[in-house]
C-alpha cells in the first residue's frame, strides 16, 4: 500500500503548497498535516471521487450522477479541510473557475468542409442495444437528434459532409460529433455518436422498413 501511494511523477499544483503527484493508480496531494491520497473518475452520466488519509484511518467516497461537474471533488477536499479545522477555501468556486477557463477554447471547424447530402437522406430511426431508439428528423431546415429516455431534441450543426455536431452541456463541455455512415448500397446505414462511442457503445443501426425500398419511414409522434 505504501508503494502504491508513493509519489512517482510530479503533475502540478492544486494550489500553493498542494503539489500533485501521480502514484501507482492514485493521485497523491501533499498537504498538512498528512498527504491526501485520492482519485476521481467519470463515465457517461457518472462522476465519482474517493480519497483517504492512511495515518488518520479516514476516507470518503462521493458518488454523483452527473459527468460534467467537479462537485464531488470540491466536496471531498472541503471535507478534509473541515476535519482538520482549516480555513474555508471555497473549493466549489475554485474548481468552477478552473472548469470555465478550460472550456474557453475556440471551436475547430473542418479545414475544407464539403456540403451535406439532402437532409432527408439522414432522417429516420436508429437502434442501439443499450440506448434504444434514436430519431433523426428535419425541423425548420435543420436536423434534430432525439436521444435518451426523455427524447430530448438536440440540434445538429453541419460540420463536414456526413458529419454533424451538437452541444449537450449538462453531459459534456465539448462539441459532440455525429457520424452518418453509408452502407454498400450508398444509403445511410448507421449513425455514430462520438460521446457514447468513447464508452464503446455509440453505434446506432438504421432501422430498415422491409415494406419500402428506402430506410425507415415510421412517423415520429413528436413531429405531428
Secondary structure, DSSP 8 states (H G I E B T S, - for coil): -TTTTS--EEEEEEETTEEEEE-SSSEEE--SSS-EEEEEEEETTEEEEEEEEGGGTEEEEEEES-SS--HHHHHHHHHHHHHTT-----HHHHHHHHHHHHH-------TT------GGGT-EEEEETTTEEEEEEEETTEEEEEETTTTEEEEEEEEETTEEEEEETTTEEEEEEEEEEE-TTSSEEEEEEHHHHTTT--EEEE-B-TTSSSB-----GGG-
